[in-house]
Amino acid sequence: MGVLIVAEIRLSVRVKPGSSRAKVGGNHDGALIVAVNAQPVDGAANEAVVKALAEALKIKSRDIRVVSGHTARTKIVSIETEEPQQLAARAATLTGS
């Protein structure tokens, strides 16, 4: 068996709740824009953000968690990954960086 190294990446995201459709992409003051259908009620928007990010970054939603800004539009999410360079490149493409 080999050694498995898991890295943590933190991303700043700007959430647009109540959007007509879920979409990940764009930049707002350095944060990745995540538009979600859910309203910011009882954590529904946070759950939708995790799901939208997982789909856009092609990773499992269980590897993503909101670590800061639970009730704010700007949040910090933590992503655990075995491929930090590839994930960072995908995130940079989505922000347009």
N, C-alpha and C positions, 0 to 999 in steps of 0.2 A: 504494500500500500504506500502511496505517496502522501506527501504533506499537502493539505488543502489550506490555502490562505484566502481569507475573506477580508475584503477591505470595506470601509464605510465611506460613502460619499454623501455630502450634504449639499442640497440644492435650495436656493431661495425660489419660491414660487409665488406668483400673484394670482389669486383666484377671482374669477368672475362668475359668481353663482347666478342661477336662474337664466342661463343662456339658452337659446333655442336648441343648441346641440353641443355635445361635448367636443372640445378641440384643445389640442396642446400645441403651442407654438407662438413665437413672438417674444418680445422683450419689454419689460416695464421696469426702468431703473435698475437693470441688471438681473431682474428676476424673470424666470420662465413663466409665461402666461398660460394658465390652465382654466379654460372655460368649462363649466359643468352645468347640467340641467337642474341639479338639486338646489334647493334653497338652504340657506345657512340655519337650519333648525335641527336641534338634537344630533349634531354631528353628521348629518346627511351629506353636506357639502364636502366635509373632510373625507368621508368614505368614497365619494365620487371622485375626488382629486386623486386618491390613491389608485383607484381603478383606471382612471384616464391616463395617469402617468405610467402605470404598468403596461397598458396597451401600447402607448406611444414609444416607450423605451424597450419594449419587447422583453419584459421581465415579469416575474411573479409578484402579485400584489402583496403577498406575505413578506416580501423583502423590503417593503416601503412602509415607513411610519412617519406621522407628523410629530415632530419633536418640539416645535415652538410655534406660537401664533394660532392656537386652536380656535380662537374666536375672532381672529383678525383676517383680513384679506391677504396680507403678506405672511407667508408661512415658511418655516424651514422644515424640509423633509430629509430624513435619513434613509439611505439606500444601501443595503448590504449586497456586495457583489464579488464574484470571483474574477471579474474582468473589468477593473476600474478604468483602464484607458479607453476601452471600447464604449463603456457607458458614458464616460465624460465626453467622448466624441459625438455620441448620439444626442446628448443633452445640448452640446454646443450647436449642433446642426438645427435643433428645434428652436433655440433662442435666436438663431441667425448670426451667431458669433463666428 
